[in-house]
């Protein structure tokens, strides 16, 4: 079937639907909703049989839905209507929620229903976690059901009035306003946490800290009591500790509310001099990893396996994040374990360098340069680690340098349903030693195609390409159990010894030093960061300020349109002479059974 995804942004859910439909054999294109006339003309050019809207904030023009079946994936159960569905569900503590696939009509969210799913909601989830997890899973199931029904000439959707509202709290509601989100710092901790998490991602909750009007995000339970409500008592790894009515919370990110166009930053970066005299809070010694203490990196060991987990907000890694992760990685690599598992967050494994911190810096080019050098050190440490078998565990999606980050591991394991974007955009050539690791996993030709096409890859497709070695269950708890079994399998004495020996021989046999790959990549990056050769500054600013796109990239359009961007060669700098002993010698990835 010829399917067009009409979306406000090609986000994680849209990418999952795009991957799944293409893998099922459908002809799938994407059209960004940049305006009513653009939508009408884009649909006319695409000639779809079905329009699916996994993530759409704009109204579909009548000239479109009156002529082509157009189905909206609404993040709410039957009976729910309105643009703030998840915000209301989290704020009001709903225990069950759902997704409904409904046909576009004149009245928003009022059309006949094609498919629906419900799911349990954990207590006080972060909106982005709920959206990327249960909501995305249910939406994908609905999307596949819609496409199957669209192929049946006898199918007719069911009027919403004919279905029973089974989920408590499902009803038409207006957009949530800041007055609905407001809280007082003297309120109970759970009340505050639920409100901030309901607004996480966007728009945040307006409040006051250190005399500044801000929007709050990224809230975590804390253990400290006795702090005056609304007072900042400590700081740690970019976050601030704030007193509540019956305890305290850590706030990781804030946005200045004083004027439009401001963007999220680590709380300590935004507050700056206002934190003068606020002490640093060291990580508590001996605390269990599961305890509610704010820490972005955790290490534990179970027998022969060392577990190094990191979870950075939205997967963005600043220079400070990279330095802390490097120190933890070196500590883990010095232990007497046979296996080292590097696991990223469930929401995002990594998305590479921290564009918001770079944009806010006094000298963005210098900040970007320091950031890429810092993340490269982490990549180098992974590649050169031969004391343990290294397993890179992608529990969440990854993009750009974050997708490349774990490719130097001996085994790359992904959770089913995640999406990888193994290419560079934003006007950057890219580094993370990808010119060394990527061709060795997928081959030089496929590596070049991934970089040039700039398209997402599902976990299953990544395994078929050799980008990842193993794909585990979708459910986070099932994935954790599966990953434990995988790590223990790698920890078998004979298997671990062979994998380490193979890696040592491979590294020793490289005729071109690893440093050469990095030097060539950095030479390219210097032109992008300091010379702004490919528009890095403008692309970065548009990204951090959430500027609305004005066109759909050609690579996403239907009918096989190719990206208009000029392709470049992996392993060869644009303006550099070839390196002696061709640096890209394709080697196959190391399978678990090696």
ZIRAPE-V831207 format. One record per residue. N is the residue number from 1. RES is the residue in one small letter. PHI is phi as a letter, one per 20 degrees, with the letter a starting at -180 (* if undefined). D_LAST is the distance of its C-alpha to the last C-alpha in Angstrom with 1 decimal. Layout:
n: <N,N>
res: <RES,RES>
phi: <PHI,PHI>
d_last: <D_LAST,D_LAST>
This chain:
n: <1,2,3,4,5,6,7,8,9,10,11,12,13,14,15,16,17,18,19,20,21,22,23,24,25,26,27,28,29,30,31,32,33,34,35,36,37,38,39,40,41,42,43,44,45,46,47,48,49,50,51,52,53,54,55,56,57,58,59,60,61,62,63,64,65,66,67,68,69,70,71,72,73,74,75,76,77,78,79,80,81,82,83,84,85,86,87,88,89,90,91,92,93,94,95,96,97,98,99,100,101,102,103,104,105,106,107,108,109,110,111,112,113,114,115,116,117,118,119,120,121,122,123,124,125,126,127,128,129,130,131,132,133,134,135,136,137,138,139,140,141,142,143,144,145,146,147,148,149,150,151,152,153,154,155,156,157,158,159,160,161,162,163,164,165,166,167,168,169,170,171,172,173,174,175,176,177,178,179,180,181,182,183,184,185,186,187,188,189,190,191,192,193,194,195,196,197,198,199,200,201,202,203,204,205,206,207,208,209,210,211,212,213,214,215,216,217,218,219,220,221,222,223,224,225,226,227,228,229,230,231,232,233,234,235,236,237,238,239,240,241,242,243,244,245,246,247,248,249,250,251,252,253,254,255,256,257,258,259,260,261,262,263,264,265,266,267,268,269,270,271,272,273,274,275,276,277,278,279,280,281,282,283,284,285,286,287,288,289,290,291,292,293,294,295,296,297,298,299,300,301,302,303,304,305,306,307,308,309,310,311,312,313,314,315,316,317,318,319,320,321,322,323,324,325,326,327,328,329,330,331,332,333,334,335,336,337,338,339,340,341,342,343,344,345,346,347,348,349,350,351,352,353,354,355,356,357,358,359,360,361,362,363,364,365,366,367,368,369,370,371,372,373,374,375,376,377,378,379,380,381,382,383,384,385,386,387,388,389,390,391,392,393,394,395,396,397,398,399,400,401,402,403,404,405,406,407,408,409,410,411,412,413,414,415,416,417,418,419,420,421,422,423,424,425,426,427,428,429,430,431,432,433,434,435,436,437,438,439,440,441,442,443,444,445,446,447,448,449,450,451,452,453,454,455,456,457,458,459,460,461,462,463,464,465,466,467,468,469,470,471,472,473,474,475,476,477,478,479,480,481,482,483,484,485,486,487,488,489,490,491,492,493,494,495,496,497,498,499,500,501,502,503,504,505,506,507,508,509,510,511,512,513,514,515,516,517,518,519,520,521,522,523,524,525,526,527,528,529,530,531,532,533,534,535,536,537,538,539,540,541,542,543,544,545,546,547,548,549,550,551,552,553,554,555,556,557,558,559,560,561,562,563,564,565,566,567,568,569,570,571,572,573,574,575,576,577,578,579,580,581,582,583,584,585,586,587,588,589,590,591,592,593,594>
res: <x,x,x,x,x,x,x,x,x,x,x,x,x,x,x,x,x,x,x,x,x,x,x,x,x,x,x,x,x,x,x,x,x,x,x,x,x,x,x,x,x,x,x,x,x,x,x,x,x,x,x,x,x,x,x,x,x,x,x,x,x,x,x,x,x,x,x,x,x,x,x,x,x,x,x,x,x,x,x,x,x,x,x,x,x,x,x,x,x,x,x,x,x,x,x,x,x,x,x,x,x,x,x,x,x,x,x,x,x,x,x,x,x,x,x,x,x,x,x,x,x,x,x,x,x,x,x,x,x,x,x,x,x,x,x,x,x,x,x,x,x,x,x,x,x,x,x,x,x,x,x,x,x,x,x,x,x,x,x,x,x,x,x,x,x,x,x,x,x,x,x,x,x,x,x,x,x,x,x,x,x,x,x,x,x,x,x,x,x,x,x,x,x,x,x,x,x,x,x,x,x,x,x,x,x,x,x,x,x,x,x,x,x,x,x,x,x,x,x,x,x,x,x,x,x,x,x,x,x,x,x,x,x,x,x,x,x,x,x,x,x,x,x,x,x,x,x,x,x,x,x,x,x,x,x,x,x,x,x,x,x,x,x,x,x,x,x,x,x,x,x,x,x,x,x,x,x,x,x,x,x,x,x,x,x,x,x,x,x,x,x,x,x,x,x,x,x,x,x,x,x,x,x,x,x,x,x,x,x,x,x,x,x,x,x,x,x,x,x,x,x,x,x,x,x,x,x,x,x,x,x,x,x,x,x,x,x,x,x,x,x,x,x,x,x,x,x,x,x,x,x,x,x,x,x,x,x,x,x,x,x,x,x,x,x,x,x,x,x,x,x,x,x,x,x,x,x,x,x,x,x,x,x,x,x,x,x,x,x,x,x,x,x,x,x,x,x,x,x,x,x,x,x,x,x,x,x,x,x,x,x,x,x,x,x,x,x,x,x,x,x,x,x,x,x,x,x,x,x,x,x,x,x,x,x,x,x,x,x,x,x,x,x,x,x,x,x,x,x,x,x,x,x,x,x,x,x,x,x,x,x,x,x,x,x,x,x,x,x,x,x,x,x,x,x,x,x,x,x,x,x,x,x,x,x,x,x,x,x,x,x,x,x,x,x,x,x,x,x,x,x,x,x,x,x,x,x,x,x,x,x,x,x,x,x,x,x,x,x,x,x,x,x,x,x,x,x,x,x,x,x,x,x,x,x,x,x,x,x,x,x,x,x,x,x,x,x,x,x,x,x,x,x,x,x,x,x,x,x,x,x,x,x,x,x,x,x,x,x,x,x,x,x,x,x,x,x,x,x,x,x,x,x,x,x,x,x,x,x,x,x,x,x,x>
phi: <*,e,d,d,e,e,c,f,b,e,e,g,f,g,f,f,f,g,f,f,f,f,f,e,n,e,e,d,c,c,c,f,e,e,q,g,f,f,f,f,f,f,f,f,f,f,l,f,e,b,d,d,c,f,b,c,e,e,e,e,g,g,f,e,f,f,d,c,g,c,d,e,e,e,f,b,f,g,n,e,b,p,e,d,g,f,g,f,f,f,f,e,m,f,e,c,b,a,c,c,e,c,f,f,c,f,e,g,l,d,f,f,d,e,a,b,b,c,b,f,d,f,f,l,f,f,g,f,f,f,f,f,d,g,f,f,f,f,f,f,f,f,f,f,f,f,f,f,f,f,e,e,f,e,f,c,f,e,f,g,f,e,d,e,f,e,d,f,n,f,a,f,b,f,f,f,d,f,f,f,e,g,b,d,f,e,f,f,g,g,f,f,f,f,f,f,f,f,d,f,n,b,e,n,d,f,b,c,c,l,m,c,f,c,d,d,b,l,e,c,f,c,d,f,c,n,e,f,g,n,e,e,d,a,c,b,l,n,d,c,e,c,f,c,f,c,r,a,c,e,d,e,c,c,c,f,e,f,b,f,n,f,c,f,b,g,g,f,f,f,f,l,f,f,e,g,n,e,f,f,d,f,f,f,f,m,f,f,g,e,f,f,d,f,b,e,c,c,c,b,c,c,m,e,d,d,d,d,d,c,b,d,g,l,m,e,d,f,g,f,g,f,f,f,f,f,f,f,f,f,f,f,f,e,f,e,e,e,c,c,d,d,d,e,f,f,f,b,f,a,c,n,f,e,f,f,f,f,f,e,f,f,c,g,f,f,f,f,f,f,f,f,f,f,f,f,f,f,f,f,f,f,f,e,f,c,f,c,f,e,d,e,d,e,e,c,f,b,b,l,f,f,f,e,g,e,f,e,f,f,c,d,d,c,e,g,n,f,c,d,d,e,b,d,c,m,m,c,f,n,c,l,l,f,f,e,e,f,f,f,e,d,n,f,f,f,g,f,f,f,f,f,f,l,c,f,c,f,f,f,f,f,f,f,e,n,f,c,e,c,c,d,f,f,f,g,f,f,f,f,f,f,f,f,f,f,f,f,f,f,f,g,g,f,f,f,f,f,f,f,f,f,f,f,f,f,f,f,e,f,e,d,g,g,f,f,f,f,f,f,f,f,f,f,f,f,f,f,e,e,e,l,g,d,n,g,f,f,f,f,f,f,f,f,e,l,f,f,f,d,b,e,g,g,f,e,f,f,m,m,g,e,f,f,f,f,f,c,e,f,n,c,f,f,d,d,f,f,e,g,l,h,f,d,d,f,c,f,f,e,f,f,e,f>
d_last: <40.8,41.8,41.3,42.3,41.2,44.2,43.2,44.6,41.2,37.8,36.4,33.4,35.0,36.2,32.7,31.2,33.9,33.6,29.8,30.4,33.3,31.8,28.7,31.3,32.9,35.9,37.4,37.4,39.2,40.1,43.6,44.4,47.8,49.6,53.1,55.0,55.9,52.4,51.1,53.7,53.0,49.3,49.4,51.9,49.6,46.5,48.3,46.0,46.6,45.5,45.3,43.1,43.6,40.8,42.2,45.8,48.5,51.1,53.4,52.7,55.7,57.8,57.7,54.0,53.8,57.0,55.5,51.7,50.1,48.8,46.9,46.4,43.7,45.7,44.0,46.5,47.5,50.3,53.5,52.1,53.2,53.2,50.9,50.1,48.7,45.8,48.0,50.6,48.2,46.6,50.0,51.7,48.8,48.0,45.8,44.9,44.7,43.5,43.1,45.5,45.3,48.9,50.7,52.3,56.1,58.9,58.5,55.3,52.9,55.6,54.4,53.5,50.2,47.3,44.7,44.3,41.9,42.4,40.2,40.8,41.2,40.0,42.8,43.6,40.5,40.2,41.3,38.3,35.9,37.9,38.0,34.2,33.4,35.7,38.0,35.3,33.7,37.1,38.1,35.1,36.0,39.6,38.7,36.9,39.8,42.3,40.7,40.7,44.4,45.4,44.5,47.0,50.6,52.1,50.4,52.7,51.6,53.4,56.1,55.1,58.5,57.5,54.5,54.8,53.7,51.5,50.1,52.5,53.4,52.6,55.6,56.7,56.5,57.2,55.0,54.5,56.5,56.3,59.2,57.1,54.3,56.5,56.4,58.2,56.3,58.4,56.8,54.3,50.7,49.3,51.8,50.9,47.2,47.5,49.7,47.5,44.3,46.2,46.8,43.4,42.2,45.7,48.5,48.3,51.3,54.2,55.4,56.8,55.1,56.6,59.5,57.4,57.0,53.3,50.9,48.5,44.8,41.7,43.4,41.9,43.6,44.7,45.9,49.0,52.4,55.9,55.4,58.3,57.2,56.2,56.0,53.0,52.3,49.1,46.3,42.6,39.7,41.9,43.3,46.8,47.9,50.9,53.2,53.9,56.5,54.7,51.8,49.8,47.0,44.7,45.1,42.2,43.7,47.2,49.0,52.5,54.9,57.7,57.2,55.1,52.1,50.7,47.0,44.9,44.1,42.9,45.9,46.6,46.4,48.9,51.3,51.2,54.5,55.5,53.1,55.1,55.5,52.7,50.5,46.8,45.2,42.5,39.6,40.8,39.3,37.6,37.8,35.4,32.8,34.4,37.9,39.7,39.7,39.0,35.8,33.4,30.6,29.6,27.4,26.8,24.5,23.7,22.6,19.3,19.0,21.1,22.3,23.9,25.7,27.9,30.3,32.6,35.4,34.5,31.3,33.5,32.6,35.5,35.5,36.3,33.5,31.0,32.6,32.4,28.7,27.9,29.8,28.1,24.6,25.7,27.0,23.9,21.8,24.3,23.9,22.3,19.6,15.9,15.2,17.5,18.0,20.2,22.1,24.9,28.0,28.3,30.9,29.0,25.8,27.6,29.9,30.0,33.1,36.2,38.7,41.4,41.5,41.5,44.3,46.4,46.1,49.2,47.2,44.4,43.0,42.7,41.1,38.6,37.8,37.3,35.1,32.7,32.5,31.8,29.0,27.5,27.4,25.3,22.8,22.8,22.3,19.1,17.7,18.7,17.8,15.7,17.3,15.3,12.1,14.0,14.1,16.8,18.6,21.0,23.5,26.1,26.6,26.3,28.1,28.5,27.3,26.1,23.7,22.3,22.3,18.9,17.0,16.2,14.1,10.4,10.6,13.7,15.4,18.7,21.6,22.9,26.1,25.6,26.3,24.9,27.2,25.0,28.0,30.9,34.5,37.6,38.4,35.5,33.2,30.5,28.4,25.6,23.9,23.0,23.7,20.7,18.1,19.2,19.0,15.5,14.4,16.9,18.3,21.7,23.8,22.5,22.6,26.2,27.1,25.9,28.0,31.0,31.2,31.1,30.3,28.5,25.1,24.5,21.3,20.6,21.3,19.2,16.1,17.3,17.6,14.2,16.3,14.7,11.5,13.3,17.1,19.0,22.7,25.6,27.8,27.3,27.5,25.2,22.6,23.1,22.5,19.4,18.1,19.0,17.0,13.9,14.6,15.2,12.0,10.3,13.2,12.4,13.2,10.6,7.7,9.9,10.8,7.6,7.0,10.8,11.1,9.0,11.2,14.2,14.1,13.7,16.7,18.6,18.3,19.7,23.2,24.6,24.6,23.5,27.1,28.1,26.3,28.0,31.3,31.4,30.6,33.2,35.7,35.5,35.6,38.7,40.6,39.7,40.5,43.5,44.8,44.0,43.1,41.7,43.6,41.4,44.5,45.9,42.6,41.8,45.4,45.2,42.0,43.2,46.6,45.2,47.3,47.6,46.1,48.7,46.7,43.6,40.9,41.0,37.2,37.8,40.8,40.7,41.0,38.0,39.9,37.8,37.8,40.7,39.0,38.4,34.7,33.3,30.6,27.3,27.0,30.7,33.4,36.4,38.9,37.0,36.6,33.2,31.2,30.7,27.3,26.4,24.5,22.4,19.8,17.4,13.7,11.2,9.9,6.6,5.4,5.5,3.8,0.0>
